[in-house]
Amino acid sequence: MESSQIDLVFAALAHPMRRRMIDLLIGMPGMSVSALASNFDCSRIAVTKHVAALKHASLVLSERRGRERRLYFNVVPIQQIYDRWTTRYSAFWAQRMTDLEARIDERRREEEEEQSA
């Protein structure tokens, strides 16, 4: 994922109304734009603009069914961001946790030896 796409995802997620829209779409995949708009105290045009920002960031996919447009959350961009950073840093922290566990075990053994002596 290139940085411009990452910027679009973070910009889309920066707005609380868009995050709420994603939550609603996760709970009810295939929700129409009208049904989504009924959850907000703003115009349908405002909702449509927010949906457009989410679609531009590839966080929402839409499909036309007759006269309605059905909306679906697309987890792929968030998963790509997650993978980018967690993969890089998880090895670092896994090694640190392994080292910490080894030190704790060593100290426990030393304390047990002292108590048994």
Residue, then its C-alpha position, 0 to 999 in steps of 0.5 A: m500500500e503506497s503512502s497516498q492510499i494510507d493518507l486517504v484511509f487515515a483522513a477518512l477515519a479522522h472524522p467521527m461520523r465516518r467511523r460511525m458509518i463504518d460501524l453501522l456497515i459492519g453491523m448491517p452489510g448491504m445497507s442502502v445510502s438512505a438507511l445509512a442516512s437515517n442514522f444521522d442528523c444531517s442531510r442525505i447530501a452530507v451523508t453521500k459526501h462522507v460515503a464518497a470519502l470512504k469509497h475514495a479511501s476504499l473503505v466502503l464498496s458499493e453495489r447498485r441494486g435497482r434504484e438503490r446503492r448498497l454499501y459494504f465495509n471493506v476491511v482490506p485497507i485497514q488490514q494492510i495498514y495493520d500488517r505494515w506496522t505490526t509485522r515490522y514491530s511484532a518481531f521486535w516486541a516478541q524478542r523483548m518479551t522472550d528475553l523478559e521471560a528468560r530473565i524472570d525464569e532465571r531469577r525464579r530459579e536463583e531464588e528457589e536455589e537460595q531457599s533450598a540451600 
